[in-house]
Amino acid sequence: MKNSIKRRLLILLILAICGVWSVVSWRIYIHTQYEVEELFDANLAQSAQILLGLIQHEIEEQYITGEKQKIVVEQPLFAHQYEHKLAFLVRSSDGHILIRSAGTPLFPQLPSFSNYWAEDGYLWRVFTRKADEFIVQTAERYNIRDELISKIMFSTLLILLITLPLLAVLIWISISHSLKPLQAVANEIAARTPNQLQTLDLKKIPIEVRVLTKAINELFTRLNKAFENERRFTADAAHELRTPLAGLKIQAQVAQRAIDTQQRELALQQILIGVDRATHLVTQLLNLARLDATQTLVTTSLDILIVIKDIISELTPPAVEKDIDLGLENTATSYIISAHHTSISIMLCNLVHNAIRYTPRAGEVTVSLSNIKADKLTLMIKDTGPGIPLTLQKQVFERFYRGECHNIPGSGLGLSIVQQVAQLHCLEIQLNNISNQGGLCVIMDFPIDKHKLYYLPSSNLINSSNN
């Protein structure tokens, strides 16, 4: 059976109604039984009082004249279906029966209201009234009460059972009408093309459905962003790869047509450089595409000191090639942060490699860690390069923006990747120019993870030194 909200709601509501009706019916039965008992007992007492008043004068005359004669009522007093189930009996104080209705069992002297199993096999409800020298007993068979209670309950349950199908139809119509907004949303989504990812209007949607609609809108937003990133990546890749591939083709043609060995070797060397640049560009584009597709990162406890040492060790060869002093200054006492290991490694590697790339020969690049703030780990990367003018510090994070340093090889994606990782970790990047000695200082504050004191870093660090 297919899952259906309408069917499920109908079944649950009908079961709930039947359960409530069962409890209510039981309470009605108990209350009806109590009221019937009270009413019939009152009638017995009233009948005894009336009977005593009617016959008292005649019986007293018999006592005065000395003629004690038993009176038996042979004909019924009332023409009713319950007449043979009613009885009365009058005794003198010495036990002599004075009046007795037809078919009345000989009841013993009982308390005021009593149940008595007579010799006829029926249970009787007997009321006994003592007045001077007379004892009056009125009685009725107990099944009168049971029959009356059964008829009352049957009538009540019959009405409930008759109204149950009608109630089910009304519930089904109400549920169908209430679920129309959900069906309207489903129809609107089904009618859309893959390119129609605009959010749904929440104004006319009920509160209960609005939660689902908000989730769908968030999904549309994420899909739209993913498609936009994909389109942008395709356009960027097509635009940026066209130039290096064209250069490779030209150098290959030069090598093919070269006559002397030196000219051919130079062309092949340029091909290798072009391949390195194209590989670097593709790597950066792929890193950026992966970060663009990431909405949230799974973070773990990370020892950032170990990560920085690995990055410095990895980037030492290009620093030595430019005679750059690459070092680490550490005054911090807490290094454990909560971060995504791979993306943090990519970000820090890009920052350090950028500093090495833009620092002139024989310069300095220093990475320092400190606990300036009690709950923060401050990371600073200083270089002795040209710095970044204040008017350009926002633009340098744009994709493919290279500023005025076009003579330095690069793709213009390094700082875009850094900013994307920082945003995913809710970090702020500060760029400060070092005025007295020239250069740039990049500052970032990482919240310290106080819940995890130990962390074993992964040995599979991604090589992301390309910028």
N, C-alpha and C positions, 0 to 999 in steps of 0.2 A: 504494500500500500504506500503510495506516494505521501511524503510529508505535506500536510496542508494546515496552515494556520487556522483557516476557517473551521475545518473538521475538528482540529484539536481543541479550539476554543469552544465549539458547540458541545463536544463530548464532555469536556471539563465542566462547563457551565451546567449541563443537564445532570451530570453526576453530583455536582455541588447542590443543585436545587433538590434532587431526589434525597440526598443526605439530609438537607435541612428539613424537607418535608417529613422524612422518617422521624426525626427528632420531634418536630412539631406534632406529628400524628400521635406519637407516643405520649407526649404531654397532654394532648387533647383527650386521649383515652383515659389517662389517669385522672384528669380534671373532670371529665364526664362521669366516670365511675363514682367519683367522690360526690358530685352534685346529685346524681341519681340516687345514691344511697341516702343522702340527706333528705331529698325530696320524698322518697318513698317512706322513709322512717317517719317523717313529719306527717305524711298522710295516714300511716298506721296509728300514730298517736291521736291525730284528729278524729279518725274513724272511731277509735275506742271511746273518746270523749263524747262524740255524738251518740254512739250506741248506748252509752251509760245514761245519758240524759233522756233518751227515748223510752228506755225500758225500766228505769228506776222506779217510777210511780207504780207501774203494774206489778212489779216484783214485790214492792213494799206492801201492796194490798193483799197479795197472796200470803205474805207472812202474817198480816194482821188477821185474815180469815182462817189461817191455818191450812190453806190449800196450796201445797207446794207441787206444782205441776211443771214438768219439763217441756219447754217449747222448742220445737225443731222447725226451722224454716226450710220447707221443701222446695220452694220456687226461688229462682235467682232474684236478687234485688236489682241487678242491672243487666241489660241485654248487651254484653260486650264479649270480645274474644278472650279476655282475661278473667271472666266471671267465675269460672270453675277453679281458678288459681287463687281466689281470695277466700278467706274464712274468718269466722269470729266465734268466740266461745265465752259464755258467762257462767261463773261458778259462785256458789255461796262460800262463805268463809270456812264452812266445814267440808268443802270439796264437792258438794252436790251440784251437778250440772243443771243450770236453769235454762239457758238458751244456747243453741248450737246450730250453726249453719250446716246445710247438707254437704256431706263429704268432708267435714272438718275433722282432722285427726285429733285424738285426745292428747292435747299438749299438757305436759306437767307444769307445775308452777316454776317459772323461769324469771331471771332478772329482767329489767325493763325492756331492753333490746337484746335478743339472742337469736342465734342460728340453731335450728333443730332439725335433725334427720328423723322424719316421721316414718311410721310403719308402711306407708304407701310408697316408700323409696325415694321421695323428693326432699330436697332441702328447703326448709321454710324459714322465713324471717318473721319472728314472733315478737309482738309488743305486749307486755303485761302491765295492767293498771289495777291497783288496789284502791277501792273506795268503800270505807266503812266495812260492812259485812259482805261486799261483793268483790269479785275478781273478774275483770274483763280482759280478754285476750283477742287481739286482732292479728291476723297473719296473712302472708302471701307467699306463694312459691318463689324461690329465689331466681328461677329462670326467667321470670318477668323482667327483672332488672337486666339480666344478661342479654335478653332479646332486645330490649330497648337500647342498651349500649351498643350492641352489634349493629342495629339499624342506623343509629346516629353515626357510628364510625364508617359504615358502608356508604352512607350518603356523602360523608365528607371526603372519603377516599375516591369515590366515583367522580366527584367534581374535580379533584386534583388530577386524576388520570385522564379525564376528558380534556382538561386545559393543558396537559403536558405537550401533546403534539402542536397545539396552537402556539404555546410558549416557545417550542423548538423552532417553529417557522419564524416567529418574530425575532428570536435571537439570531437566526441565520441571516435574516434580512438586515438586522442591525450591524452584524459583523461585516457583512458584504459592503454595506454603506460606509462603515468606518475604515475599511481597508482600501477604499477607492483612491485616496492619495498615494498609497504605496504602489498600487497598480499604475497610476498615472506616472509616477517616477520611473517605474520599470519600462513603461511604453516609451517614455522620452529617451531613456538610455538606449533602448533597443533600436530606436529610429536614428540614432547618431551614427555618423561615419567615423572611421579611425582618427580622422584629423580634428573632429569636434570634441575638444577636451575642456571646454569652458565649464565653469562650476554651475551647479543647479541652484535655482532660486529657492530660498528657504522661507519666504514670506508666507506662502499659502500651505505650508507643510505642517502637520500636527507635531506636537512636542515629541511624542513617542517615536515618530518616524524621522524626526529631525536628527537624532543621534546617528542613525544609519546614513542619512543624506550627508551629514557633515563628514563622516568617514569616506563616503564616495567622493565628495569634493576634495578631500585631502589626497585621495588616490589620484584623482584627475590632475591635481596640482603637481604631484610628484611625477606622474607620467609626462605631463607637459614639459616639466623641467628636464626630465631625462631625454625626451625627444629633442628639445631645444639644445641640450648639451651634445647630443649625437650629431645634429645638423651643424652645430658650431665646430665640433671636432672634425667633421668631414670637410667643411669649408677651410678650416685652419690647416689641416693636413694637406689638402690639395694645393692651397696657396703657398705654404712654406716649403713643401717638398719639391715644388716645381723648379725652383732656382738651383738647389744642390744637384738635383738629377740632371738638369740641363748642363751644369758645370761638369759633372761626371762624364756626360756624353761627349762634351767638347774635348776634355782631356783624353778620353779614350780615342777619339779621332786623331788628336795630335800624336799620341803614342803610336797609333796605327800608321800614320804617314811619316813619322820621324825617320830620318836617314841615319844620323849618327847615334851612338849609344847614349851619350850624355843627355841629349834632348829627350830620348825615350825614357831614360831613368827619371828625369825631372817630371815628365808627364805622368809617369806611374806613381811618383811620390805625391803629386797633386791629387791623383785619384784616391790614394790611401787617406790623405787628409780629408778629402770630400766625403769618403765613406764614413770616416770617424764623425764628421759633423752631421751627416745624415742619420747615423746611428744614434748620436746624442739627441738630435731633434725628435726622432721617433720615440726614444725612451721617455723624453720629457712629455711629449704629447700623450703617450699611453698612461703615464703617471697622472697627468692632469685629467684625462678622461676617467680614470678609475676614481679619482677624488670627486669629480663632478657627479658621478653616479652614486656616490656614497651619501646617504642621508644621516646616518648615525654610525659611530664607531664603537666597537667592543673594546673597552679599556681594561687594562690589567695593571698591577703594581709593577713599576719599572724603575730600575736603578739608572738614572740618567748619566751618572758619572761614568759607568761602564760603556754606555752608548757613545758618549763624547770621546772617550779614549780610543774606541774602535774606529770612529770617524777620523780622528787625528792620525792614527796609524795608517789608515787607508789613503789619506790625502797628503801624507808626508812626501811621496815621490814628486808630485807636481810642485809642491812648495820648495823642495830642494832644487828642482830644475830651475826655478826663478830666484834661487838664493834668498828665499823668504824664511824668516824666523817664525815658525809655527809652534806655539806653546800653549800650556794650560796653567792657569792660576786658580787654585782652589782654597777657599777659606770657609766653605760651607761644612756643616756637620750633619745635615739631613739631605739625602739624595733621592728618596723614594717618592715618586709621583704616580698618579693614576693617568695612564695615557695608552694610546694604540702604538705598539712598538714599531711597526713598519713605517707608518706615516710620520712619526716623530723622527725616525732615523732619516727619512727622505728630507724632511724640513731642515734638520740641523746640518745634514750633508750639503744641501743647496746653499745654506747661509755661509758655511765655512768655505766652500768651493768658490762662491761668488767673491768672498773677501780675498782669497788667494788670486783669483783671476784679475780683479781690478786694482790690486796692490802692485805698485811698480817693483821692479827688480831690487833686491836687497832691502825690502821693506819688512814689516812685522805684522803678524796676525796673531791675536791673543784671544783665547777662549777662557772666560773666568766664571766661576760659580761662587755664590755667596748667599748667606741668609740675612740679608739686610732687614727683611721683615720676618717676624717670628713664624708665621704660617706660610711663608712663600720661599721658593727657591729661585733666586734671580740669576738668569743667564745673560752674559754680555759677550758679544763678539766684536772686537775692536780691530781695525786695520789702519794702515797708513796710506790708503788710496786717496782718490780725489774727492770722496764724499758725494753727497747728493744734495743739490740746492733745495731749499725749503719749498720752492714753487713746484718742484718736480717729485716730491716725496710721495704724493698720492698716485701720480701717474706711473711710477715705476712698478706698481703692483698690477698694472694692466697687462694683458697678454700681448706678447711680441713687442712690447715697448722697450727700446734699447737706450733711450736718451741720446747723449752726444758721443757715446763711446762706441761708434760703429767700427772702429779699427780693432776692437777686442772681440775675438770669436765668442759666439753664444747664440742662443735661440730666443732670448727675451721671455722665457717661461719660468725661470727659476723662482723669482719672487712671487709670481702668480701661484705657483705650487705652495710656496711658504705660506702665503695668505690663506689659501684654501685649507691647509692643515690647521692653521691657527684658529680659523673660524669653526672648524669641526670640534676643536678642543676648547672653544670659548676663551681663547687667549688673545692678548693685545700686543701688537708689535710696535715698538718705539724706535724711530730712526733719529739719531742725534749726531750732528757734525761735530768733530773734535776741532775746535777753532785754533787752539794754541799750536798744535803740531800737525794739523791736517788729518784727514781720514774720516771714517764713519764708525759709529758705535750702535749696534743693534741690541736692544734690551727686551727681554721677555721674562715675565714672572709666572712660575708654575706653582699651583697649589700643592702643598706637601700632603702626601697620603699618610696620615698618622695611624691608620688601622692596620697597615701591613709594614712590618719592620724589615722583612727579608724578602728578596726577590732574586730568582735565578734567571738571568737573561737568556734569551734564545741564542743559539750559536749560528743560526741561519739569518744573518743580516743581509738585507738587500743592498746591492751595490748601486748607489744613486748619486754618484759624484758628478754626473753630467749636469751642466747648467746651460 
